[in-house]
Amino acid sequence: MPREQAVKARKDRNSALVEVMLLAAMADGKVSQREIQTLLRRVIERPEFEGTKPEELNALVEASAQRLSKAHDLEEILSSFRARLPDHKNRMLAFGLAASIAFSDHRATRTELGLLKTFQAALGISEDEVAQIIDVIEGGGSLSEALGEPLERLFAEVMVLVSAADGRLKEAEARALVESFASDPLFHNVSPERAQAFVSEAVAALAAEGLPERLQVLARGLTTHTQRLKAYRLATKIAHASGQEPSLSEQRILNMLQATFGLADDEVARLDREA
């Protein structure tokens, strides 16, 4: 049941994100080729759509267009967005995607700007957040930069992958997770509430998308050798949290992380000894 709920939540979120972009594209009464290209590019670059096949994306766009056409009014659509995008991060992402479409022709029309204002009010996006998103989009930057998606979330996910390796979170592993957030300088700006959100997001993503897809996301997000070494060190800390050697399932995850991150055997051996 938890997996089914996670899959449904992911589908609901992704359909809402596509609908936001479609609305922005249709705001001035015509959909340009550039707007369609921007929509597809944003979908491809976002981890939320990781693993979505081309035919699934086509079906998603068609279903989203039909849902919009059947809505009675804009308020009904906005209410649906709020229900399917319950957290602020996803609402920020939705606004950013809509703004990407509106500014894809390098200049948003008055109608498109009006729709963005409506999205801002409906989704609770602040003026500072709007300014940050627009600045990044106009500068050709990534939405990840605009959203301030932190490396800490990816580091937290690495620890969750090891913790969930055998299908359950042992007490020692849970304690090690909490201690890492509390004592590691890497997480000194992460509040307990935010740390819990990182863990919850990682668990949900793993349930919905599976291990191979999440490893690809980590590989793309942790790009430097230093970041990857740091991530593997955190993973080994969790694997050794019980004071015993890692289980077979935990060692399998560590091996996969080593291969994904391209770490040398001597580096891994050193980190294992330190753990």
N, C-alpha and C positions, 0 to 999 in steps of 0.2 A: 504493500500500500504506500509506504513513504516514497518509493521509487516512482510509482504511478503519479503521485501528487507532484513530485519534483518535475517530472516530464510535462505534466499539464501546465504547471506554473511557467515553465520555460516556453511552451508553445503560446500561452496567453500573452506573456511578455513580448515575445518576438512578433506576434501578430499586431500588437499595439504599436510597436516600433515601426513596422512597415506601414501601418495605417497613418501614423503621424507624418511619415515622409510622403505618402500618396496625397494626403490633404494639402501639404505644402506645395507639392508639384501642381495640384489642380487649382490652387488658390486664385490664379489670375485667368482661369478659364481655358488654359491650354497647357499641355504637358510637352515640354521641349525634349529633344533627344539628349541634350546635356543634362537635364534633370534626371532622366532615366539612367544615364550613365553614372551620375553621382550617386543615385540610390543604390545601384548594384555595387559600386565601388565601396560605399560605406558598409554595406552588408558583408562584403567579402572580408573587409579589414577588421570587423568587430568580432571579438571572441564569443559574444552571445549567440552568434549564428554558426559557430564552429561545428563542422560535421554536416551541415545542411547541404544536401545534394541539389544540383541544378533543377531537377524536376520538382523537388520539394519546395524550392524557392519559388518556382513558377506557380505552383499550386497555392503557396502562401500569399503571393501577390494577388492572384485571382480571387481567392477567398476574402482577402482584406478589401478589395475593391467592391465585391458584392455586399459585404457587411456595411460599408460606408454608404452604398447606394440605397440600402434598406432603412437606414436610420431616419427617424422622424425630423430631427433637428440637430444642430451642433452641440447643444447642451447634453443631449443623450450620448453623443460620441465622446465628449469630454468626460462625462461621468464614467463611461466604460474605460477610458484611459486610466482614470484614477484608480479604478478597481483592479485593473490588470498591471498597473505600475505602482504598487503600494509603497515602495521605498524611494527616498529622495535621489539616490544614485541613478536609478533607472529613469526617473522623471527628468533629471538633468540630461541623461543620455538622449531621451526622446526629444527634448528641446534642441539639443545640439544637432541631432539628425535632421530635424525640421529646418533649422537654420542653415545647415549645409545645402539643403535643396533650394531654399529661398535665395541663397547667395551664390548658387552654382553658376549663374550668368554674370557674376561679379557685381551685380547691383539688384537688390531686392525691390520689387514694386511696392507701391503703397498698400495694395491689397495683401501682399505677402507679409509685409511688416505688421499690418493689422492682425493677421492670423497669428504671427509670432507673439504679439502682445497678449492675444487671447490665450495661447498656450501657456505663456508665462504666468498669467493670473490663475489659470485653472490648475496648473501643476505646482504652484508655489515656488517659482524660481525667483531669486532676488535680483535686484538691479546689478549688483556687483558680479553675480554669477553670469548674468546675461552678457555683460560687458566682456568678461573673461572669455566666454565661449565665442562671441563674435570676433574678438581680436584674433584668436587662434585660427578661426575659419578663414577670415580675410587674409591672414598671413600664410595660408596654405598648410597649417599645422595639422597634427593628428588630434582626433577627439580625445584620445587618452591624455594628451597634454592639457586639454581644456578641462577635462573632468578631474584632473589631479589623481588619477588612479595610482595608488602607491605601490612601491615594491614590497612593502610590508605584507600586503595581502597575498602576494605570490609566495613569499617566504612562509607565511602561515599555511598556505595550501600544501607546501612540501611536507610540513610536519603532519598535517591531517592525513595525507596519503599514506605515510608510514603508520600512523595511529590506527587507520582503518584497514591495514593490510590483511589482518586476520578476521575481519568482519565485525569487530567489536573494539571499543575504546577502553583499555584497561586503566585501572585507577592510577598506576604509576605513570602511564603515558599522559593521562589527563593532567596530573600534577606537573609533569615536565612541560607540558604546553603552557600552563598557567605561569610557571616559573620563568619560562623563556620570555613571555610577554612582560613579566614584572621586572626582570633583572637584566635582560639583554639590552645594551644601549641602542641596538637597532630599532627597538620598539618603544623608545622613551617618549615618543610623541603620540603613542597609541593609547587611547583611553580603554578601560575595561569593556565599555559598551561597544566600542569600535572593534576591539579584539574579538569579542563574541560574534559580531557581525561578520568579520573575516572568516571565522571558523564555520559559521552557519552557511555562508556563501560557498565555501569550499566543499562542504559536505553535499550541498544541494547540486553543485556543478558535477561532482563525481558521480552522484546517483543518476543524474539526467544524461550525462554525456559519456561516461565511462573513462577508464584509466588512460587508454591510448590518446584520446583527444585532449585530456587535461595535461598530459606530458608534453604534447605539442604546444599547448598554450604557454606552459612554463618555459619551454625552450625559446619561444619567441619573446617572452616578457623579460627573462633573465638572460641578457645578451652578453655581458662581460664575464670574463673568467673569474674575476673576484666575486661577482654576484653568485655565480654557480657554485664556487667553493663554499661560500657562506651558506647557501641553501643546503648543500650536502652536509655541512657540519651540523646544521639544525636537525636534519633528518637522522643523522647518526645519534644525536643526543636523545631523540625520542626512542630510537630502536634499542638503545642501551639503558633506558630509563629504569627498567626493572632490576638492573644490576646483573643481568644475565646476558648471554650472547643473543643476538637477534634471532627470532624464529625464522623458519624457512620462508614464510610469506613475507616477513619484514625484509629479509635479506634479498628476496626477489625484487622488492620495490627499490631497495638501495642499488642493486645491480642495474635496474632499469634507469634510475636517476643518473648513475655514473655514465651509462651509454648515451642517454639523452643529452647530458651536459658535456660529454667528451672529456671526462676527467681521467687523468693517468692513474695507473694502478698504485704507484708510489704515493700520490697525493691522497688517494682513498685510504690506503693503509695507514698513513699518518693521522688522518682525521679519525679513523676507527680507534687507533691507539689513544688519541686524546679524549675520545668519548668514554 
